């Protein structure tokens, strides 16, 4: 009876290798495999011996399992290096202003925070609407044509009446169109990177100082020069 290692065994070893730590699973599997193979050779039917091709195939299977474990170990090391590189990249953003998905806009003594618009494609008309904490529209204006991608803007802090907006948090929304067709648009809010932490999966998380929830590097749409 042939001694074979099916795909389920390889998958289990693959998962174990990805988890890392402990004694090499392939070493244990190889030892058990060789024991079974030697027993099989000692007890094979002399009139119907195992063919060389079959033995070679089985040896190739165990080498494949060992290779998978080594590959998992290598990939784990590469992943750790990538995460370390991302953390260094994130640390360089501390103190910088960034645009991330969100609709919050702040008005303070020194002015208003910037906001951004992210468009799926170029638009002929982009209308920005600003609402107060009660959801009431306090200002609406057209910023004109905008190219696809991300653009940053600033609100001068004046209401429709021309008065200065009270200090506090406001909400910004965006509607865009190209001709008679609507364009997918998203608002972006400004935040300042205050610090960097590490998530459970090893990836860096950006502390945005409460203006927005912690974000990943992938959440950053634009870095603004201070």
C-alpha positions as CSV (number, residue, x, y, z in Angstrom):
1,X,0.0,0.0,0.0
2,X,1.5,3.4,-1.1
3,X,2.5,5.9,1.5
4,X,1.3,9.3,0.3
5,X,0.9,12.8,1.7
6,X,-2.3,14.4,0.5
7,X,-3.1,18.1,0.1
8,X,-4.8,18.3,3.6
9,X,-1.5,17.4,5.3
10,X,0.4,20.1,3.3
11,X,-2.3,22.7,4.1
12,X,-2.1,21.8,7.9
13,X,1.7,22.2,7.8
14,X,1.4,25.4,5.8
15,X,-0.9,26.9,8.5
16,X,1.4,25.7,11.3
17,X,4.4,27.2,9.6
18,X,2.6,30.5,9.2
19,X,1.8,30.5,13.0
20,X,5.5,30.1,13.7
21,X,7.4,28.9,16.8
22,X,8.0,25.4,18.2
23,X,9.7,22.4,16.6
24,X,9.8,22.1,12.8
25,X,6.6,20.3,11.8
26,X,8.2,19.1,8.6
27,X,11.0,17.4,10.6
28,X,8.4,15.3,12.5
29,X,6.5,14.6,9.4
30,X,9.6,13.6,7.5
31,X,10.7,11.2,10.3
32,X,7.2,9.6,10.3
33,X,7.2,9.4,6.5
34,X,10.6,7.7,6.3
35,X,9.5,5.2,9.0
36,X,6.4,4.3,7.0
37,X,8.4,4.1,3.8
38,X,11.0,1.8,5.2
39,X,8.2,-0.4,6.7
40,X,6.5,-0.5,3.4
41,X,9.7,-1.5,1.6
42,X,10.4,-4.2,4.1
43,X,6.9,-5.6,3.7
44,X,6.2,-5.1,0.0
45,X,5.0,-7.9,-2.2
46,X,8.1,-9.3,-3.9
47,X,6.0,-10.1,-7.0
48,X,4.6,-6.6,-7.1
49,X,7.4,-4.3,-5.7
50,X,7.1,-0.5,-5.5
51,X,8.1,1.2,-8.7
52,X,10.9,3.7,-8.6
53,X,8.6,6.4,-10.0
54,X,6.2,5.9,-7.1
55,X,9.0,6.1,-4.5
56,X,10.4,9.3,-6.2
57,X,7.0,10.8,-6.2
58,X,6.6,10.2,-2.5
59,X,10.0,11.6,-1.7
60,X,9.1,14.7,-3.8
61,X,6.0,15.2,-1.7
62,X,7.9,15.3,1.6
63,X,10.4,17.7,0.1
64,X,7.5,19.9,-1.0
65,X,6.2,20.0,2.5
66,X,9.7,21.0,3.8
67,X,9.9,23.7,1.2
68,X,6.5,25.1,2.2
69,X,7.7,25.4,5.8
70,X,10.9,27.2,4.8
71,X,8.9,29.5,2.5
72,X,6.5,30.4,5.3
73,X,9.5,31.2,7.6
74,X,11.0,33.4,4.9
75,X,7.7,35.2,4.2
76,X,7.2,35.8,7.9
77,X,10.7,37.5,8.0
78,X,9.9,39.6,5.0
79,X,6.5,40.6,6.5
80,X,8.2,41.7,9.6
81,X,10.7,43.9,7.6
82,X,7.8,45.5,5.7
83,X,5.9,46.3,8.9
84,X,9.1,47.8,10.4
85,X,9.5,49.9,7.2
86,X,5.9,51.1,7.4
87,X,6.3,52.0,11.1
88,X,9.3,54.2,10.2
89,X,7.4,55.7,7.4
90,X,4.5,56.5,9.7
91,X,6.8,58.0,12.3
92,X,8.0,60.5,9.7
93,X,4.4,61.8,9.6
94,X,4.3,62.9,13.2
95,X,3.5,66.6,13.3
96,X,2.3,66.6,9.7
97,X,-1.2,67.5,8.5
98,X,-3.0,64.9,6.5
99,X,-6.4,64.4,4.7
100,X,-8.2,61.2,5.6
101,X,-11.8,60.1,4.9
102,X,-14.2,62.0,7.0
103,X,-16.6,65.0,7.0
104,X,-15.5,67.0,10.0
105,X,-14.4,70.7,9.7
106,X,-13.3,72.8,12.6
107,X,-13.6,76.5,13.2
108,X,-11.3,78.1,15.7
109,X,-9.8,81.5,16.7
110,X,-7.0,81.1,14.1
111,X,-9.3,80.1,11.2
112,X,-10.7,76.9,9.8
113,X,-9.1,73.5,9.1
114,X,-8.7,72.5,5.5
115,X,-10.9,69.9,3.9
116,X,-10.6,67.7,0.8
117,X,-12.5,66.3,-2.1
118,X,-11.8,62.9,-3.6
119,X,-13.4,62.4,-7.1
120,X,-13.6,59.2,-9.0
121,X,-13.3,61.1,-12.3
122,X,-13.0,64.8,-13.3
123,X,-16.1,66.9,-12.6
124,X,-17.3,70.2,-14.2
125,X,-19.1,71.3,-11.1
126,X,-18.4,70.5,-7.4
127,X,-20.7,71.9,-4.8
128,X,-19.5,72.0,-1.2
129,X,-22.2,72.2,1.6
130,X,-21.3,73.0,5.2
131,X,-23.7,72.2,8.1
132,X,-23.5,73.1,11.7
133,X,-23.9,70.7,14.6
134,X,-27.7,70.7,14.3
135,X,-27.5,69.7,10.7
136,X,-28.5,73.2,9.4
137,X,-26.9,74.4,6.2
138,X,-24.7,77.5,7.0
139,X,-22.8,77.8,3.8
140,X,-22.9,76.3,0.2
141,X,-20.5,77.2,-2.6
142,X,-19.3,75.9,-6.0
143,X,-15.6,75.3,-6.2
144,X,-15.8,74.9,-10.0
145,X,-14.3,72.1,-12.1
146,X,-12.0,69.7,-10.3
147,X,-9.8,67.0,-11.7
148,X,-10.1,63.3,-10.8
149,X,-8.3,62.4,-7.6
150,X,-7.8,64.4,-4.4
151,X,-7.8,68.2,-4.1
152,X,-7.7,70.3,-0.9
153,X,-9.7,73.4,-0.1
154,X,-10.2,75.9,2.6
155,X,-13.4,77.6,3.9
156,X,-13.0,81.2,4.9
157,X,-15.3,80.7,7.8
158,X,-18.1,83.1,6.7
159,X,-21.7,82.1,6.8
160,X,-24.3,82.8,4.0
161,X,-25.1,86.0,5.9
162,X,-21.5,87.1,5.7
163,X,-21.0,86.8,9.4
164,X,-18.1,84.9,11.0
165,X,-19.0,81.3,11.9
166,X,-19.0,80.5,15.6
167,X,-16.1,78.3,16.8
168,X,-16.9,74.6,16.8
169,X,-17.2,71.5,14.6
170,X,-19.0,71.5,11.3
171,X,-19.9,68.9,8.7
172,X,-18.9,69.1,5.1
173,X,-20.5,67.3,2.2
174,X,-19.7,67.2,-1.5
175,X,-21.8,66.8,-4.7
176,X,-20.1,66.6,-8.1
177,X,-21.2,66.2,-11.7
178,X,-19.8,66.1,-15.2
179,X,-22.4,67.4,-17.6
180,X,-25.7,65.8,-16.6
181,X,-24.0,62.8,-15.0
182,X,-23.2,62.6,-11.3
183,X,-19.6,61.9,-10.2
184,X,-18.8,59.8,-7.2
185,X,-17.3,62.2,-4.6
186,X,-16.1,61.8,-1.0
187,X,-15.3,64.4,1.6
188,X,-12.0,64.3,3.4
189,X,-11.2,66.0,6.7
190,X,-8.0,67.4,8.0
191,X,-6.1,65.8,10.9
192,X,-2.7,66.2,12.4
193,X,-0.6,63.1,13.1
194,X,0.2,63.1,16.9
195,X,1.8,59.7,17.3
196,X,2.1,56.2,16.0
197,X,1.1,52.9,17.6
198,X,1.2,49.3,16.5
199,X,-1.9,47.2,15.8
200,X,-2.2,43.6,16.8
201,X,-1.3,42.5,13.3
202,X,2.0,44.5,13.4
203,X,0.8,47.3,11.1
204,X,1.2,51.0,12.2
205,X,-1.8,53.0,13.3
206,X,-1.8,56.8,13.3
207,X,-3.0,58.8,16.3
208,X,-4.9,61.8,14.7
209,X,-5.5,63.6,18.0
210,X,-9.2,62.9,18.3
211,X,-10.2,64.8,15.0
212,X,-10.6,61.4,13.4
213,X,-10.3,57.8,14.6
214,X,-6.9,56.1,14.4
215,X,-6.0,55.5,10.7
216,X,-3.7,53.4,8.7
217,X,-1.2,54.6,6.1
218,X,-3.7,53.5,3.4
219,X,-6.2,56.0,4.8
220,X,-4.0,59.0,4.0
221,X,-5.2,60.7,0.8
222,X,-2.9,63.7,0.9
223,X,-0.1,65.1,3.1
224,X,-0.4,68.9,3.6
225,X,2.7,71.1,4.1
226,X,2.6,72.8,7.4
